[in-house]
Amino acid sequence: MNITQIRDGVWEFREAGMNVPVRIYATKKLFKTIEEGVFKQAKNVSMLPGIKKASLVMPDGHYGYGFPIGGVAAFDMDEGIVSPGGVGYDINCGVRLLTTDLNASEVRPKLRNLIDNLFDNVPSGVGSKSKIRISESELCDVFVEGAKWAVENGYGEDADLSCMEENGSISGANPEKVGKRAMQRGRPQLGTLGSGNHFLEVQRVDKIFEPEIAKKFGIMREGQVTVMVHCGSRGVGHQIADDYIKIMLEAARKYNINLPDRELACAPVNSREAKDYLSAMYCAVNYAFANREIITDKVRETFKKLYETEIDLVYDVCHNIAKFEKHKDVGKVCVHRKGATRAFAAGREEIPEAYRGIGQPVIVPGDMGTASYVLIGTEKGMEETFGSVCHGAGRVMSRAAAKRKFQGDDVRRNLEAKGEFVRAASPKVLAEEVSDAYKDIDEVIRSVELAGISKVVAKVTPMGVAKG
């Protein structure tokens, strides 16, 4: 595999059988750590019908199901395909950033109490169940309305909706395309965090790089307290992915699509199977939007019992999704982002009016022991990556390997020695999510800045975290 560095932070290769090149965004240091399997998966994606420009890998890229996690690909509306492997199992796993008007010094005396209360008020862990009870009919409403349902039912604020990708409710969702098992899994889990790398984190603003832009986002000063919510569509998304991967394997045979890997099971973008999958997948997207809005309501409730503060939503972004967008030179395409964040530059109509003149806020979480970042999109990103950047730090160690190497109680003690309070549903989760299991988030962010596809606005660091 002959990979060439085409400029600082950007690498590319093309071989026989590929419809487009593979392009990787990474510093030299980070590039050396990328697994061989990631290059193979990105190459396989480049061989799919109707792919446009390039098969892209973000600096947090690592091995996934079909597509690499950190993969981005856009497909033509006539010759392209839709693939559940290009979205993943946790449909609309995403993250939102909230600002408070508190300083870290005001929060710290009651920090342990705050983290304990957040952990108690937002159910977390594998199979966690909500205190909210909804009927099947109400679940269908959630599937169609997303965060709007949460707000209208008293679990959020109207102002939040304009500060969410797709305004918290993507159109085209059809509950009739969701299977019975996904419905069963969805009813008890609305308003829950889940497990794995999902978290509810109290943070402080560590450094502001672009003060004027930061102020527009409500990030006013260093030391200001923020909150990050990272979770997805729970069992609903997983089940929909599982159901439609089976359907897409049959569809690929039906439409004579030559799959370089069966995990890339897909169907033509205008086929019945693709349309059904998108209709079902968008139900999970909206479920996840509602989920994060309900959790935000619990965050507000918890904070207000301990502090006098207002909590505002900066923005909510998706990490795992496929949707139709218009882009320069290619027109309307179906953009798959799997472990990648939309990062639109200034001027796009999809951006809330308050941010349209500066660009979309891009929220990139790190791991529980390091930093997270707020970025904005750039014109170069729009031209090269369909307005996409990284979604986090990216794993370098499997969960199983991390559990063999680390003990959860040791991880907790090390974090608390640094002044960071942690609550988790299980010590195993802390071992799985230890900082050593992830890439260096600072180097990941350096990669997108070096390549010019995003710009750093602010850096936040954890004070305390509740995990599944």
N, C-alpha and C positions, 0 to 999 in steps of 0.2 A: 504494500500500500504506500504509494508515493505522495506524502502529504507535504504541501508547500505553504510556507508562511507568506501571505499576500500583502500584509501590512501589520503594524503592531497590533497584537491582540486578535488577529484573524488568520485562520488556517483553512486550506481547501484541498480537496482531491476529487478526481474524476477517473472512472475506469470504464471499461467496456460493459455494456448492459445497463448503465445508469442513464436515466433520462435527464437528470440535472446533476450538478456537483453537490458534494457534501461540504458545508461550511461550518467551521467550529469557531466559537468566540471564547478565547482564553488567553491569559498571560502565558509566557513560556513556562513559568513555574507550575501553573495549574494544568497546562496542556500535558505535561509529563505524567500527571497523575490519572489521566482519563483511561478507563479500562478499554481493552481491545474490543470487547463486546459492544461498546457504545458506537465505535466506528462501523462495526458490522451492521448494527441495527439501523444506523443512519443511512448506510449504503442501501440496505433493503428498502427503506422508505423512498429513497431516490428512484427506485425502479418501479414504483407504483404508477398507474396510468394517470395522466393529466396533471402531474405535479408541476408547479411553476417555480421558476427562479433557482431554488436550491432546497436541499434537505438541511435544516438548520439545527445546530446543537448549541445550547447556551452553556456558560461556564460552570454551572452547577450540574451539568449533564451526568447521568449515570444509568446503568443498565435497568431496563424496564420490561414491560410486557409489550412485545411487538415494536412499538416506538421506544426510543430511549426516553427516560424521564429528563426533561429539559429539552425536548424536541419540539420543533415548529415546522409545519408544512402546510402549504396552501394548494388547493386543487381547483382546476378549471371547472366551470359550470356545465360544460358539454361533455368533456372527455374524462373528467376527474372522478374521484371516489369519496366515499365516507367510510371511515374505519373506527370502530369502538376502541381499538388498540391505540389510536391516536388521541384518545381522550383519557382513557384509563378507567379504573374501577371506582375511584372516589370522585365521581362527577361533581364539578364545581367545588372541589376542595378549594378554599380561598381564604383571604385574610382581609381584615379591616383594621384601621387605626382610629382610635378615639383620643381626643384631647380633653384635658381637664384644665382648670385655672389654678391648680394646686402646685406648690413646689415640693420637691423630694423631701426637704427638711420638715415639711408639715405632715407628710404621709408616714414617714419612717417610724415615729413612736407607736403607731397603731398598725404597722405593716403586717405583722404576723396575724393579727386579728382579721385584717382585711383579706389576706390570702386564704385563711381558714374559712371565712364567710363566703368568699367567691367559690371555693371548692364545694362547700355545702349547698350553695344555691344553684349551681350549674352542674347537673349530673354528668359524670364522666366515667370512662373505662369501657372495656369490651362489653357490649350488650346493655349498656346503661339505658335506663328508661326514664322518661320525662314525667313530671308531675302534671303536665298538661294532657288532658284527655280529649281526643278528637274522634269524630265518627268517620266512616269511610267517605261520606259526602263532603265533610269538611276537609279531609285530606285531598280530595279532588280539587277543591277550591284552592288549597295551598299550592298544588301542582300548577295551577293556571295563573294564580295571582302573585305567588312568591312573597316578597317582603311586604307588599301592599296588604296581603291578608293579615300578616302579623300586626301591622300598624292599625288596621281597621278593627282588629279584635283586642286592642289595648296593650299590645306588646312592643310598642315603638313609637317613634315620632315622625310626623309627616315630612319634616325637613330632611330626614335621613334618606328618603327615596331618591332624591336628585343627586345624592353623593354615593351612588352605587353603580357599578357597571350594569348596563341595560336597565337602569333605574330600579334595579332589584326585581325585575319581572320580565323575562325574555318571552317574546311572542312565539306562537307555534306549538306550545305544549298541549298535548292531548292525552288525558288520563286513560282513554280507551286503549291506548297502545302500551300501557303499563300492566305487567302480569300480576296475577293474584298474590304470589309470594312477595313481590316488591311492595304491594299495598300492605300486606300483613306486617312486614318489617318496618314500614314507615310510620304507622299509626302511633306506636309507643315511644318513638325516638325524637320527636320534634322538640327542640330546645335543649339538646344534649351535645356535649363536646366530643364524645367518642374517645378513641385511644390512639396509640402510636405517637406520631409527631404533632398531634393536635394540642393546642394549649390556649390558656387565658393568661396573659402576661401583663403585669404592672411594670412600667418602665420609666426612666428619666431621660430627658433630652441631653445627650452627652456633648454633641457638637452640631452647630448650624453652619452649613457651608454656603448657602444662598439665602441670606436673611430676608430679602424682599419677597421671594417666592415662598419661603417658610411661613411668613406672616399671612400670606393669602391662604395657606393651609391651616392656619390657627396654631402653628408652632411658633411661639412668641419669644422664647428665651431658653437658654441652657439651664438645666435643673427642673424644667417643667415636667409634670407627670403626664404620661400617656398610657394608653391601654391597647393591647393588640389581641385580637380574637382570630384564631386560626382553626378552622374546622370545615367540614363538607356536608355531603348529603347522606352520611351514615349508611345503614343497610339498604336504603332505597337505591342509591347510586350503584352500589356493589351488585345488587340483584339485577338491575336493569342491564348493566354491562355484561353480566354472566349470561343472561337470557339472550341478548342480541349478538353476542359473539358466536353462539351456536347458529343463530339464524344467518349471520353473515358468512359463515363457512359454507353453508348450503348455497347462498347467493353467489359467492365467488365461483363456485362450480357451475352454477346456472348461467352466469354471464361470461364464462370462459376467461376469468381473470387469472393470470399466472402469478401466484403468490410466491415471493422469495422466502416467506416464512408464514406458516399457517396462523401465527399470532397477529398477522396483518389482515386477517379476514375482513372483507369489505364488499361494498356494492356500489354500482354507478350512482353518482350524486342525484340523478333524477329518477332512480328506480323506486319502486314501492318500498323495498326493504330499507333503503337509506332514509326515505321520508318517515317511515315508521320509527326507525331508531332515533332520528332527530326529535321527533314528537315526544317519544318516551324520555330521551335524554334531557330534553328541556324541562320536563316535569321534575327531574332530579335537580337540575340547575335551580329552579325556582324554590324547591324544597330547601336547598342549601342557603339561598338568600334569606328565606324566612327563618331558618335555623339560627343564622348569625344575628338577625334582627332581634329575635326572642332572647338570645344570650346577652345581647347588648342591653336590653331592657332590664335583665337581671343584674348586669354590671352597674347600671345607673342606680337601681334600687339599693344595691349593696353599698356603694360609695356614699349615698345620701344618708344612710344610717350612721355613718362614721364621720363624714366631713360635709362642710357646706361648699358645694361645687356644682357647676354645670358641666355636662359631658356632651361633647359634640363629635359627630362622625366626620372624619376627614375624607375617607373614601373606602370603598369595598371592591376588591378585585378578585376575579376568578383565576384559578391556576390550571384547571382541567376542563376544557370545553372545545367544541367545534361549532363555528357559526359563520354566517355569510357577511362579508365585509367588502367594501370597494377600496382598491389600492391602485396607485399610480402604475402605469405600464401594463397591468394585468386585468384591470377592471374588477368585476365582481368574482370573488373566489370563496371557497369554503376553507377557512383557516382553522387548522387543528393546533391547539396549544396544549401540550401535555407536560405539566410541571414547568410552565412558562407563563409569564404575566403580560397582559396587554399593556403597552406603554405608548399611547398616542401622543404625538406632538401637538403644539398649539394649533388651534383653528378647526379641529375636527368637530363636527356637529354632535358626535356621540359624547363629547366631554361636557360636564355640567357648565352652565353659563359662567359661574363664578370662577372657573379655572380655564375657560376656553382660550383666554389670551396668553396663558403661560404653559399650558400642557397638563395632561392627566397626572394626578398623583399616582406613583407606583410604590406599592408597599412590599418590601422584600425582607421577610423574617430570617434571622439567623438561627442558631441553636440556643438552648436554654441557658448556656453559660457565656454567651458572647453577645455581639451587637446585632441589631436589625437596622435597616436603612429605609429612608424615604427618597425616592428618585423622581425625575420627570423624563418623559420621552423626548426624542430629538428627531429632526428631519432625516438624519442619516439612518436612524432606526426605522423610520417609515419607509425609506427607500430600500433598505436591505433585509429587514427582518419582519416585514408586515406589521411594524409597530409592536415588537415583542422583545422582552428581556427575560432574565433569570427569575426564578420564583423563590429561591432560598439558598442555603449553603450547599445542599447536595450530599448524599451519603458517600462515604469511602469505605465503610465497614457495614456488613449486614447486621441485622438485629440479632441474629443467632450468635454471630461472632462477638458482638459487643457484650451480650449476656455472659458468654464464656470468659471474657477478659475482665469485666468490671462487675462490681457489686453495687446494687442500688443504694444501700445505706452509706457506702463510702462516697458515692457521687453526691448524695444529699449533704453529708458532712462537709465535703469540699466546697460546695456552693454556699452553705451557710457560713463557713469560715470567711467567705468573701462578702458576707452581708446580704446574700440573696436567699429569701425564704422559699421553700418548695413544698407543695402538697401534690401527691400523686396517688392514683387508685391502687398502684402496686409498685413495690421497689424494682420489679423487673423493668417497668417502663423507664425508670431513671437510668438503669444500666443500658437499655436500648438506645436512649436518647442522649447519652453522654457526648460532650463536645468532641471528643476524640473520634467519634463515629462519623463526623462531618468534615467537609472541606472547610478551609479558612474563609469565612464570609467576607473578610476584608479583601482577600485576593479575588474572590468572585466579583465583588463590586468594582474593584480596580480593573477587571477585565472588560466590563461593559463600558466603563468610562474611557479606557484606553482605546477601545474600538469605536467610540463616539456614538454608540447606540442608546446611551442614557447619560444623565447627569445627576450627581448626588446633591440632594437638598439638605438632608439632616441625618444624623446618626443617633439612635436611641439604644440604651443598655438596660438589661433587666434588673429590677429590684426584687421581684417575687413572681412566682409562676404556679398556676394550678394546671396539672396535666392529667390526661386520661390514663 
